[in-house]
Amino acid sequence: MTQHPVSTPTWAQRLDNIQPFHVMRLLADAQALAAQGRDIIHLEVGEPDFPTPEPIIAAGQAALAAGHTRYTPAAGLPALRQAISDDYAQRFQVQVAPERIFVTPGASGALLLASALTVNPGMQVMMADPTYPCNRNFMALMGGQAQLIPVDASTDFQLSAQHIEQHWQANTGMLMLASPANPTGTLVTPQHLAQISQAVRARGGHLLVDEIYQGLTYDVPDHTALATDADALVINSFSKYFGMTGWRLGWLVVPEGAQAAVEKLAQNIFLAPSTPAQYAALAAFTPEAQAILQQRRQILAERRDYLVPALRALGMQVPVMPQGAFYVYAGIDHLTEDAMAWCQNLLNTQGVAVTPGLDFGVQGARQSIRLAYTCDLPRLEEAVQRIRDFIA
């Protein structure tokens, strides 16, 4: 019998272009410390501390009791697509046909569909630095490349039409925005969005807008890119404003004419979103649920209004007041040149978990941290005191 040498199979080369979440290591360490009895204040994970509103939970329970556990169409429950369409019309006076709305397993499912629809191998997708890491990694998964453009306080840490003029290249095929943004909490104004849309359209590119924190804005009215550009691809989620993180439900709005292609992708990639979650989400648009959600938005605004001045008083740089989401992105270059080590030491000595900037980009990432104000005011005050002690 011929003996063949044993060789180890290799994994796909695309994994070389996918970066891990640094914060997950900190989260694991934080959980281990908590298991030992340490009091840990979690400001690292982007998940609201509020439970899912009771009307939504009740709707999900009723759906299970009624036996709604079979597949829905790949594009989602027709009634939910209509409810989302109605919400666009009511809140933003924007007409979005239900046929253009695809319900997905979380906003990640929407980003997967959008990137599979638009990104060719070798294509560059322009996005801000800093930005949410999955935005970069999903483009790499499709064989594309994130074209990171450093942004600063002069543009509220957002891309502008001027950035497009300066940096658009022959192989740039799409621009991706996030408004409100993770990690900075900043917004793109309707005026700037119109300029960006016009600049992208003039170059024959796609515009992809992440609106998963829509509804969580403070001091300014809510806005959707669809009011400015009907052909934009828009990602949204039931996780953040609606408080349904573990239900894993989001949606993607696609331009007219893309429906058949996106439905084909959805059928093959995930078949259908969670049926009980979709029935639960129908209750998210009821007056009862909306009253709860608006009250929570006000609570988050109060937390922001405490945390930003408190961090500035510690010498941290927060040059732009966050206007949305529930994050503060702070510069700590006067404290360290290694934010990852700084965060690890803060966790180990003070029991406060925050996210290092390395997860969000390159520019200034080693001297920046993100804090999520997803715990109540007394805990935020305790966290600030512990950070003050750590700095001292």
KEKE-3310 file (N, C-alpha, C; in steps of 0.2 Angstrom, whole numbers, plus 5000, padded with zeros to 4 digits):
npx = (5004:5003:5010:5005:5011:5006:4997:4993:4977:4974:4967:4955:4962:4956:4954:4966:4964:4954:4951:4952:4940:4947:4941:4934:4943:4945:4933:4931:4941:4935:4923:4929:4935:4923:4917:4925:4921:4924:4918:4913:4912:4904:4908:4911:4904:4893:4879:4863:4857:4844:4830:4821:4807:4791:4779:4784:4790:4779:4772:4781:4780:4766:4766:4774:4765:4755:4760:4768:4781:4787:4796:4797:4794:4810:4813:4807:4793:4778:4770:4778:4787:4779:4775:4788:4789:4778:4782:4793:4786:4778:4787:4797:4792:4794:4793:4794:4794:4787:4792:4805:4812:4821:4820:4832:4843:4848:4857:4869:4867:4860:4871:4879:4871:4871:4885:4888:4880:4886:4900:4915:4929:4944:4939:4938:4931:4926:4928:4926:4939:4940:4929:4916:4922:4917:4912:4924:4928:4918:4919:4931:4929:4922:4931:4934:4941:4944:4944:4951:4949:4956:4948:4943:4939:4935:4926:4916:4921:4916:4915:4916:4910:4922:4932:4929:4932:4946:4951:4944:4946:4951:4947:4939:4923:4912:4905:4904:4894:4891:4878:4868:4886:4896:4912:4910:4898:4893:4884:4879:4874:4859:4861:4875:4875:4868:4877:4887:4881:4878:4891:4896:4887:4890:4902:4898:4897:4891:4881:4881:4873:4874:4862:4859:4858:4848:4835:4840:4845:4850:4846:4845:4834:4828:4834:4834:4844:4837:4828:4836:4843:4836:4841:4850:4858:4852:4856:4848:4842:4834:4840:4846:4839:4827:4829:4831:4842:4847:4837:4841:4838:4836:4836:4837:4837:4835:4839:4827:4825:4834:4829:4826:4839:4844:4835:4838:4851:4848:4840:4849:4859:4854:4841:4829:4824:4823:4807:4799:4805:4802:4788:4787:4793:4784:4777:4785:4782:4771:4761:4762:4775:4783:4782:4789:4801:4805:4806:4817:4827:4828:4833:4846:4851:4853:4863:4873:4875:4880:4892:4901:4906:4912:4922:4930:4934:4943:4953:4953:4951:4937:4932:4920:4903:4894:4880:4872:4868:4876:4889:4905:4919:4935:4950:4966:4979:4988:4989:4994:5003:4998:4984:4977:4985:4983:4969:4968:4975:4967:4955:4960:4965:4955:4942:4935:4928:4932:4933:4947:4954:4960:4951:4944:4950:4964:4970:4976:4972:4979:4979:4966:4950:4934:4919:4904:4889:4880:4875:4867:4866:4872:4881:4889:4894:4902:4911:4918:4924:4932:4941:4947:4954:4963:4970:4976)
npy = (4994:5011:5024:5040:5056:5065:5080:5096:5104:5120:5136:5147:5161:5173:5175:5181:5195:5199:5206:5203:5207:5218:5222:5211:5202:5210:5210:5197:5195:5204:5198:5186:5192:5197:5185:5181:5188:5202:5219:5225:5238:5240:5248:5245:5237:5239:5239:5242:5245:5243:5232:5223:5231:5229:5227:5222:5210:5204:5202:5194:5182:5179:5176:5164:5156:5155:5147:5153:5149:5144:5146:5162:5172:5175:5188:5193:5195:5200:5209:5215:5222:5231:5238:5244:5252:5261:5267:5275:5284:5290:5296:5302:5307:5300:5290:5274:5259:5244:5233:5236:5234:5224:5212:5206:5195:5203:5219:5215:5205:5213:5221:5211:5207:5219:5222:5210:5212:5224:5224:5221:5210:5217:5230:5246:5253:5268:5274:5282:5285:5286:5270:5258:5242:5230:5235:5237:5224:5216:5221:5216:5203:5201:5202:5214:5231:5241:5258:5268:5284:5297:5306:5321:5332:5344:5340:5334:5321:5314:5309:5320:5329:5335:5326:5316:5322:5323:5310:5300:5286:5277:5263:5265:5261:5263:5272:5273:5278:5282:5286:5290:5289:5275:5274:5287:5294:5305:5314:5315:5329:5334:5343:5341:5328:5328:5334:5325:5314:5318:5320:5306:5300:5307:5301:5288:5279:5269:5273:5269:5268:5267:5266:5262:5267:5275:5285:5287:5301:5317:5333:5336:5334:5318:5309:5302:5295:5292:5302:5311:5304:5293:5282:5277:5264:5258:5253:5246:5243:5233:5232:5243:5257:5251:5241:5227:5218:5204:5198:5198:5206:5215:5227:5230:5243:5244:5250:5254:5241:5233:5223:5209:5203:5205:5197:5185:5183:5183:5172:5162:5165:5166:5161:5165:5177:5177:5170:5172:5183:5193:5194:5199:5211:5218:5224:5235:5247:5251:5263:5261:5255:5264:5275:5270:5269:5282:5288:5281:5286:5299:5297:5292:5303:5311:5304:5306:5320:5321:5313:5317:5331:5327:5318:5327:5335:5327:5328:5322:5322:5327:5333:5336:5336:5322:5318:5308:5290:5280:5283:5289:5295:5296:5306:5301:5304:5311:5303:5290:5280:5269:5263:5250:5243:5253:5252:5239:5239:5248:5241:5230:5235:5245:5240:5244:5243:5248:5252:5250:5261:5254:5245:5253:5259:5267:5280:5289:5279:5272:5280:5283:5280:5271:5274:5267:5274:5265:5261:5265:5282:5283:5273:5277:5288:5282:5275:5286:5291:5281:5280:5293:5290:5281:5288:5297)
npz = (5000:4996:5004:5009:5012:5026:5026:5032:5030:5023:5027:5020:5010:5012:5025:5030:5028:5036:5051:5069:5083:5094:5106:5111:5117:5128:5134:5137:5147:5156:5159:5165:5176:5183:5186:5196:5206:5206:5204:5189:5178:5163:5149:5137:5127:5113:5117:5122:5139:5142:5143:5130:5125:5133:5125:5113:5117:5121:5109:5102:5110:5108:5095:5095:5103:5094:5084:5074:5067:5056:5040:5033:5018:5009:5008:5019:5031:5024:5030:5039:5031:5025:5037:5040:5028:5030:5041:5037:5029:5038:5048:5041:5029:5017:5003:5002:4993:4999:4992:4990:5002:5012:5024:5037:5045:5057:5057:5052:5043:5033:5029:5023:5012:5005:5002:4995:4984:4978:4978:4969:4966:4970:4970:4978:4993:4999:5015:5031:5043:5059:5059:5060:5063:5056:5044:5036:5036:5030:5017:5013:5014:5003:4993:4991:4995:5009:5008:5017:5024:5032:5045:5054:5068:5060:5050:5058:5060:5049:5032:5017:5003:4998:5002:4993:4981:4982:4985:4977:4967:4952:4954:4964:4970:4978:4991:5008:5022:5039:5049:5063:5068:5073:5079:5084:5086:5078:5066:5048:5040:5032:5021:5018:5015:5003:4995:4995:4989:4976:4972:4972:4963:4951:4948:4945:4956:4970:4984:5000:5016:5033:5044:5057:5070:5069:5076:5088:5091:5097:5101:5088:5074:5068:5053:5036:5024:5013:5010:5004:4994:4983:4978:4986:4995:5010:5026:5041:5058:5070:5082:5090:5093:5094:5104:5102:5102:5104:5096:5083:5070:5056:5042:5024:5013:4995:4979:4966:4955:4959:4966:4962:4961:4974:4982:4977:4982:4996:4997:4995:5005:5018:5018:5026:5037:5056:5061:5073:5078:5068:5069:5082:5080:5073:5083:5087:5081:5087:5096:5110:5111:5105:5114:5125:5119:5116:5128:5133:5124:5129:5141:5138:5132:5143:5150:5140:5141:5154:5154:5143:5147:5159:5155:5147:5158:5163:5155:5143:5125:5117:5104:5097:5101:5103:5093:5092:5093:5106:5111:5115:5108:5113:5114:5121:5120:5129:5139:5135:5123:5119:5118:5119:5129:5139:5141:5145:5157:5165:5166:5174:5185:5190:5186:5176:5160:5144:5126:5115:5103:5092:5086:5077:5067:5059:5060:5074:5082:5092:5102:5107:5114:5115:5123:5129:5134:5141:5153:5169:5177:5190:5189:5179:5185:5195:5187:5180:5192:5195:5184:5185:5197:5192:5182:5191)
capx = (5000:5007:5010:5005:5013:5000:4998:4988:4974:4975:4961:4955:4967:4953:4955:4971:4961:4949:4954:4947:4938:4951:4937:4932:4948:4944:4926:4932:4944:4930:4919:4932:4935:4917:4916:4929:4918:4925:4913:4915:4907:4904:4907:4914:4900:4888:4872:4859:4856:4837:4827:4817:4800:4786:4774:4788:4791:4772:4770:4784:4777:4760:4768:4776:4759:4750:4763:4772:4788:4789:4799:4794:4798:4817:4813:4804:4786:4776:4767:4783:4790:4774:4776:4794:4788:4774:4786:4797:4782:4776:4792:4802:4788:4798:4789:4799:4790:4789:4796:4813:4814:4822:4821:4838:4846:4852:4860:4875:4864:4859:4878:4881:4868:4873:4892:4888:4877:4889:4907:4918:4936:4949:4936:4939:4925:4928:4924:4929:4944:4938:4923:4914:4927:4914:4912:4930:4929:4914:4921:4937:4926:4919:4937:4936:4946:4941:4948:4951:4950:4956:4943:4944:4933:4933:4920:4913:4923:4913:4917:4913:4911:4929:4936:4928:4936:4953:4953:4941:4951:4948:4944:4934:4916:4906:4906:4900:4893:4887:4875:4874:4891:4900:4912:4910:4891:4892:4879:4880:4868:4856:4865:4882:4873:4866:4883:4891:4877:4879:4898:4896:4883:4894:4908:4896:4897:4886:4881:4879:4872:4872:4858:4857:4857:4843:4830:4844:4848:4849:4846:4843:4829:4830:4835:4836:4847:4832:4825:4840:4845:4831:4844:4855:4857:4852:4855:4845:4842:4830:4844:4849:4834:4821:4831:4830:4849:4847:4832:4844:4834:4838:4833:4841:4833:4839:4837:4823:4828:4839:4825:4827:4846:4845:4831:4842:4856:4845:4837:4855:4864:4851:4835:4824:4825:4819:4800:4796:4807:4798:4781:4788:4795:4778:4774:4789:4779:4765:4761:4764:4782:4786:4782:4794:4808:4806:4808:4824:4831:4829:4838:4853:4853:4855:4869:4878:4876:4884:4898:4906:4909:4916:4928:4934:4937:4949:4959:4952:4949:4931:4931:4914:4898:4891:4873:4868:4870:4877:4896:4910:4926:4939:4958:4970:4986:4991:4990:4997:5003:4996:4977:4975:4987:4979:4962:4969:4977:4961:4951:4963:4966:4949:4936:4931:4930:4931:4936:4953:4953:4962:4945:4940:4954:4972:4972:4975:4968:4982:4978:4959:4946:4927:4915:4897:4885:4875:4873:4864:4870:4876:4887:4893:4898:4907:4916:4922:4928:4938:4945:4950:4959:4968:4974:4980)
capy = (5000:5017:5029:5047:5060:5068:5087:5100:5108:5127:5140:5152:5166:5179:5176:5186:5202:5200:5208:5202:5213:5218:5223:5204:5200:5214:5208:5190:5197:5207:5192:5182:5196:5197:5178:5180:5192:5209:5223:5227:5243:5238:5253:5243:5234:5243:5236:5246:5241:5242:5226:5224:5234:5223:5226:5218:5204:5200:5200:5188:5177:5178:5173:5157:5153:5154:5143:5156:5146:5142:5150:5167:5173:5177:5195:5195:5195:5206:5214:5219:5226:5236:5242:5248:5257:5265:5271:5280:5289:5294:5299:5306:5309:5297:5285:5268:5254:5238:5228:5238:5233:5217:5210:5202:5193:5208:5223:5212:5202:5218:5223:5206:5208:5225:5221:5205:5215:5229:5224:5216:5209:5223:5237:5250:5256:5273:5275:5286:5282:5279:5268:5252:5237:5226:5239:5236:5217:5214:5222:5212:5196:5200:5203:5222:5234:5247:5264:5272:5291:5300:5312:5324:5336:5349:5338:5330:5314:5311:5311:5326:5330:5337:5320:5312:5325:5322:5303:5295:5283:5273:5257:5266:5260:5264:5276:5271:5282:5279:5292:5292:5284:5271:5275:5294:5297:5311:5314:5319:5334:5333:5347:5338:5321:5329:5335:5318:5310:5321:5318:5299:5299:5310:5296:5282:5275:5267:5276:5264:5272:5264:5270:5257:5270:5280:5286:5289:5307:5321:5340:5337:5329:5312:5310:5297:5296:5291:5308:5315:5300:5288:5276:5275:5258:5260:5248:5248:5238:5233:5231:5249:5261:5247:5237:5220:5215:5197:5195:5198:5208:5222:5228:5234:5246:5244:5255:5251:5237:5228:5218:5202:5201:5204:5192:5179:5183:5182:5165:5158:5166:5165:5158:5169:5180:5173:5171:5175:5190:5197:5195:5203:5218:5222:5228:5240:5253:5253:5269:5259:5253:5270:5279:5268:5270:5289:5289:5279:5291:5305:5294:5291:5310:5314:5301:5309:5326:5320:5309:5321:5335:5323:5316:5333:5337:5323:5330:5318:5326:5325:5340:5336:5333:5317:5320:5302:5283:5280:5282:5295:5293:5301:5305:5300:5305:5314:5298:5284:5279:5262:5263:5244:5242:5257:5249:5233:5241:5251:5235:5225:5239:5248:5236:5248:5241:5252:5249:5254:5264:5250:5242:5257:5262:5268:5287:5291:5273:5270:5285:5284:5275:5272:5273:5267:5276:5260:5260:5271:5288:5282:5268:5281:5293:5278:5274:5292:5292:5275:5282:5298:5287:5277:5293:5300)
capz = (5000:4995:5010:5007:5018:5029:5026:5035:5025:5024:5027:5014:5011:5013:5032:5031:5027:5041:5058:5075:5087:5100:5112:5113:5122:5135:5136:5140:5153:5161:5162:5170:5183:5186:5189:5202:5211:5205:5202:5183:5175:5156:5145:5131:5122:5110:5118:5127:5145:5143:5140:5125:5127:5134:5119:5108:5120:5121:5102:5100:5114:5105:5089:5096:5105:5088:5080:5069:5068:5049:5036:5029:5012:5010:5009:5025:5032:5020:5035:5042:5026:5025:5043:5039:5023:5033:5046:5033:5026:5044:5051:5036:5023:5012:5001:5001:4992:5003:4988:4991:5009:5014:5032:5037:5051:5060:5052:5048:5037:5028:5026:5019:5006:5002:5000:4990:4978:4975:4978:4965:4968:4969:4971:4984:4996:5003:5021:5036:5048:5061:5057:5063:5060:5051:5038:5033:5035:5025:5010:5012:5013:4996:4989:4990:5000:5012:5007:5023:5023:5039:5046:5060:5070:5055:5047:5063:5059:5044:5025:5014:4996:4997:5002:4987:4976:4983:4986:4973:4962:4946:4956:4969:4967:4983:4997:5014:5028:5045:5052:5067:5067:5078:5086:5086:5088:5074:5060:5042:5039:5025:5016:5017:5012:4996:4991:4994:4985:4970:4970:4971:4957:4946:4947:4944:4961:4974:4990:5006:5022:5039:5049:5062:5076:5068:5081:5094:5090:5102:5100:5081:5071:5064:5046:5033:5017:5007:5009:4999:4988:4983:4975:4991:4999:5017:5031:5047:5063:5076:5089:5095:5095:5096:5109:5101:5100:5103:5092:5077:5065:5053:5036:5019:5007:4989:4974:4962:4950:4962:4970:4960:4963:4982:4984:4975:4987:5002:4997:4996:5010:5024:5017:5029:5044:5061:5060:5079:5079:5064:5072:5088:5077:5071:5089:5088:5078:5090:5100:5116:5111:5104:5120:5129:5116:5116:5135:5134:5121:5133:5146:5134:5131:5150:5151:5136:5144:5160:5152:5139:5151:5164:5152:5146:5164:5165:5150:5137:5120:5114:5101:5094:5105:5099:5092:5091:5095:5113:5111:5115:5106:5116:5113:5127:5119:5134:5144:5133:5116:5118:5121:5121:5136:5144:5143:5149:5164:5168:5168:5179:5192:5192:5185:5171:5153:5138:5120:5112:5096:5087:5083:5073:5061:5060:5062:5081:5085:5097:5107:5107:5117:5114:5129:5128:5140:5141:5160:5172:5179:5196:5187:5175:5189:5198:5181:5180:5198:5195:5179:5188:5201:5188:5179:5196)
cpx = (5004:5005:5010:5007:5006:5002:4992:4984:4974:4968:4961:4959:4963:4953:4960:4969:4956:4952:4949:4945:4943:4947:4935:4936:4947:4938:4927:4936:4939:4926:4922:4933:4929:4915:4920:4926:4920:4919:4916:4910:4909:4903:4910:4910:4894:4881:4868:4857:4848:4835:4823:4810:4795:4781:4778:4788:4784:4770:4774:4782:4770:4761:4770:4770:4755:4754:4767:4779:4790:4792:4794:4797:4805:4817:4810:4796:4783:4773:4772:4787:4785:4775:4782:4793:4783:4777:4790:4792:4779:4781:4796:4798:4792:4794:4794:4794:4792:4793:4804:4816:4815:4824:4827:4839:4851:4855:4866:4873:4863:4866:4880:4878:4870:4880:4892:4885:4881:4897:4910:4925:4940:4945:4937:4932:4927:4924:4929:4934:4943:4931:4922:4918:4923:4913:4918:4930:4925:4916:4927:4934:4924:4925:4938:4941:4943:4947:4947:4953:4950:4952:4945:4938:4931:4927:4916:4914:4919:4916:4913:4914:4919:4933:4935:4932:4943:4955:4949:4946:4947:4945:4940:4927:4910:4909:4901:4900:4890:4884:4868:4879:4894:4907:4911:4903:4889:4887:4882:4874:4865:4859:4871:4880:4871:4872:4887:4887:4878:4886:4899:4893:4887:4900:4905:4896:4891:4887:4878:4879:4870:4868:4855:4856:4851:4837:4834:4848:4846:4850:4845:4838:4832:4830:4836:4839:4842:4828:4829:4842:4841:4835:4850:4853:4857:4851:4852:4844:4837:4834:4845:4843:4828:4823:4830:4837:4849:4842:4835:4840:4836:4834:4838:4836:4837:4836:4832:4827:4833:4836:4827:4834:4847:4841:4835:4847:4853:4842:4843:4859:4861:4844:4829:4826:4821:4811:4797:4798:4804:4791:4782:4790:4789:4775:4779:4787:4773:4766:4764:4772:4785:4787:4788:4801:4810:4809:4815:4829:4833:4834:4845:4855:4856:4862:4875:4880:4880:4891:4903:4909:4914:4922:4933:4937:4943:4954:4958:4949:4942:4929:4924:4909:4895:4883:4869:4871:4871:4884:4899:4916:4931:4947:4961:4977:4991:4993:4994:4998:5001:4989:4975:4978:4984:4973:4963:4971:4971:4956:4954:4963:4959:4942:4932:4933:4928:4935:4941:4951:4955:4957:4942:4944:4961:4974:4971:4972:4972:4982:4971:4956:4938:4924:4908:4893:4879:4874:4870:4868:4874:4882:4891:4897:4903:4912:4921:4927:4934:4943:4950:4956:4964:4972:4979:4986)
cpy = (5006:5022:5036:5051:5064:5076:5090:5104:5116:5130:5145:5158:5173:5181:5181:5193:5203:5201:5206:5208:5213:5219:5216:5201:5203:5211:5201:5191:5200:5202:5188:5185:5196:5190:5177:5185:5200:5213:5227:5232:5242:5245:5251:5240:5238:5240:5239:5242:5240:5235:5228:5226:5228:5222:5222:5211:5200:5198:5194:5182:5174:5174:5166:5153:5151:5150:5146:5155:5144:5147:5156:5168:5176:5184:5198:5195:5201:5211:5218:5224:5232:5241:5247:5254:5262:5270:5277:5285:5293:5298:5304:5309:5307:5291:5279:5262:5248:5233:5230:5237:5226:5216:5205:5200:5198:5213:5220:5208:5207:5220:5217:5206:5214:5225:5215:5208:5220:5228:5219:5215:5215:5230:5240:5253:5261:5274:5279:5282:5287:5277:5261:5246:5232:5229:5237:5228:5214:5215:5218:5205:5195:5201:5210:5224:5240:5253:5269:5279:5294:5306:5315:5328:5342:5347:5333:5323:5311:5313:5316:5325:5331:5331:5316:5315:5324:5315:5298:5292:5279:5267:5258:5265:5261:5268:5274:5276:5279:5286:5290:5287:5281:5272:5283:5297:5303:5309:5317:5323:5332:5337:5343:5331:5322:5331:5329:5314:5312:5319:5311:5298:5301:5305:5289:5277:5273:5271:5271:5268:5268:5268:5266:5261:5276:5280:5288:5295:5312:5328:5341:5332:5323:5313:5303:5299:5296:5297:5312:5311:5294:5281:5274:5268:5260:5254:5250:5242:5239:5233:5237:5253:5256:5242:5230:5217:5208:5194:5194:5199:5215:5222:5231:5237:5247:5248:5251:5248:5232:5222:5211:5199:5200:5199:5185:5178:5180:5174:5160:5159:5164:5162:5163:5172:5176:5175:5174:5182:5195:5199:5200:5210:5222:5227:5234:5247:5255:5259:5267:5258:5260:5275:5277:5270:5278:5291:5287:5283:5297:5303:5294:5298:5313:5310:5304:5316:5326:5318:5314:5326:5332:5321:5321:5335:5333:5324:5326:5323:5323:5332:5341:5333:5328:5319:5314:5296:5284:5279:5289:5292:5298:5300:5305:5301:5308:5309:5292:5284:5272:5261:5256:5242:5246:5254:5243:5234:5244:5246:5231:5229:5242:5245:5240:5246:5246:5249:5253:5256:5259:5246:5246:5260:5262:5275:5288:5285:5271:5275:5287:5278:5277:5270:5273:5269:5271:5257:5266:5276:5286:5277:5272:5286:5288:5276:5280:5293:5287:5277:5288:5295:5284:5282:5296:5295)
cpz = (5000:5001:5007:5013:5020:5029:5029:5030:5027:5024:5021:5016:5013:5021:5034:5031:5032:5048:5064:5079:5093:5107:5115:5118:5129:5138:5140:5146:5158:5163:5167:5177:5187:5189:5195:5208:5211:5202:5195:5180:5167:5152:5138:5125:5119:5111:5123:5133:5146:5140:5134:5128:5128:5128:5114:5110:5119:5114:5100:5104:5110:5099:5090:5098:5099:5083:5074:5069:5061:5045:5033:5023:5013:5011:5015:5025:5028:5025:5038:5037:5025:5031:5042:5034:5026:5038:5043:5031:5032:5047:5047:5030:5017:5010:4998:4999:4996:4999:4988:4998:5010:5021:5032:5044:5054:5055:5048:5042:5031:5025:5022:5012:5002:4999:4994:4983:4974:4974:4974:4967:4966:4969:4978:4986:5001:5009:5026:5040:5053:5059:5061:5060:5055:5045:5033:5031:5030:5018:5008:5011:5006:4991:4987:4995:5003:5011:5012:5022:5030:5040:5053:5062:5065:5051:5051:5062:5054:5037:5022:5007:4994:4997:4996:4981:4976:4983:4981:4968:4957:4949:4962:4966:4971:4988:5003:5020:5033:5048:5056:5067:5074:5075:5089:5088:5084:5069:5054:5041:5032:5020:5014:5013:5005:4992:4990:4989:4978:4967:4968:4964:4951:4944:4946:4949:4965:4981:4995:5012:5027:5043:5055:5069:5075:5074:5088:5092:5095:5100:5092:5079:5068:5057:5043:5026:5012:5006:5004:4993:4988:4981:4980:4993:5006:5021:5038:5052:5068:5083:5093:5097:5098:5102:5108:5099:5099:5099:5085:5071:5063:5046:5031:5014:5001:4984:4969:4956:4953:4966:4969:4962:4970:4984:4982:4980:4994:5003:4998:5002:5017:5024:5019:5035:5049:5061:5067:5080:5074:5066:5078:5085:5075:5077:5090:5086:5082:5095:5107:5117:5110:5110:5125:5126:5116:5123:5136:5130:5125:5139:5144:5133:5137:5151:5147:5139:5150:5158:5148:5143:5156:5161:5150:5152:5166:5160:5144:5132:5117:5110:5098:5099:5101:5099:5091:5093:5103:5115:5112:5113:5108:5115:5120:5125:5124:5140:5142:5125:5114:5121:5123:5128:5141:5146:5147:5157:5168:5170:5174:5185:5194:5190:5180:5164:5148:5132:5117:5105:5091:5083:5077:5067:5063:5063:5070:5085:5091:5103:5108:5110:5115:5121:5127:5134:5140:5148:5164:5175:5185:5194:5183:5179:5193:5193:5181:5186:5197:5189:5181:5193:5197:5185:5185:5198)
residu = (MET:THR:GLN:HIS:PRO:VAL:SER:THR:PRO:THR:TRP:ALA:GLN:ARG:LEU:ASP:ASN:ILE:GLN:PRO:PHE:HIS:VAL:MET:ARG:LEU:LEU:ALA:ASP:ALA:GLN:ALA:LEU:ALA:ALA:GLN:GLY:ARG:ASP:ILE:ILE:HIS:LEU:GLU:VAL:GLY:GLU:PRO:ASP:PHE:PRO:THR:PRO:GLU:PRO:ILE:ILE:ALA:ALA:GLY:GLN:ALA:ALA:LEU:ALA:ALA:GLY:HIS:THR:ARG:TYR:THR:PRO:ALA:ALA:GLY:LEU:PRO:ALA:LEU:ARG:GLN:ALA:ILE:SER:ASP:ASP:TYR:ALA:GLN:ARG:PHE:GLN:VAL:GLN:VAL:ALA:PRO:GLU:ARG:ILE:PHE:VAL:THR:PRO:GLY:ALA:SER:GLY:ALA:LEU:LEU:LEU:ALA:SER:ALA:LEU:THR:VAL:ASN:PRO:GLY:MET:GLN:VAL:MET:MET:ALA:ASP:PRO:THR:TYR:PRO:CYS:ASN:ARG:ASN:PHE:MET:ALA:LEU:MET:GLY:GLY:GLN:ALA:GLN:LEU:ILE:PRO:VAL:ASP:ALA:SER:THR:ASP:PHE:GLN:LEU:SER:ALA:GLN:HIS:ILE:GLU:GLN:HIS:TRP:GLN:ALA:ASN:THR:GLY:MET:LEU:MET:LEU:ALA:SER:PRO:ALA:ASN:PRO:THR:GLY:THR:LEU:VAL:THR:PRO:GLN:HIS:LEU:ALA:GLN:ILE:SER:GLN:ALA:VAL:ARG:ALA:ARG:GLY:GLY:HIS:LEU:LEU:VAL:ASP:GLU:ILE:TYR:GLN:GLY:LEU:THR:TYR:ASP:VAL:PRO:ASP:HIS:THR:ALA:LEU:ALA:THR:ASP:ALA:ASP:ALA:LEU:VAL:ILE:ASN:SER:PHE:SER:LYS:TYR:PHE:GLY:MET:THR:GLY:TRP:ARG:LEU:GLY:TRP:LEU:VAL:VAL:PRO:GLU:GLY:ALA:GLN:ALA:ALA:VAL:GLU:LYS:LEU:ALA:GLN:ASN:ILE:PHE:LEU:ALA:PRO:SER:THR:PRO:ALA:GLN:TYR:ALA:ALA:LEU:ALA:ALA:PHE:THR:PRO:GLU:ALA:GLN:ALA:ILE:LEU:GLN:GLN:ARG:ARG:GLN:ILE:LEU:ALA:GLU:ARG:ARG:ASP:TYR:LEU:VAL:PRO:ALA:LEU:ARG:ALA:LEU:GLY:MET:GLN:VAL:PRO:VAL:MET:PRO:GLN:GLY:ALA:PHE:TYR:VAL:TYR:ALA:GLY:ILE:ASP:HIS:LEU:THR:GLU:ASP:ALA:MET:ALA:TRP:CYS:GLN:ASN:LEU:LEU:ASN:THR:GLN:GLY:VAL:ALA:VAL:THR:PRO:GLY:LEU:ASP:PHE:GLY:VAL:GLN:GLY:ALA:ARG:GLN:SER:ILE:ARG:LEU:ALA:TYR:THR:CYS:ASP:LEU:PRO:ARG:LEU:GLU:GLU:ALA:VAL:GLN:ARG:ILE:ARG:ASP:PHE:ILE:ALA)
# end
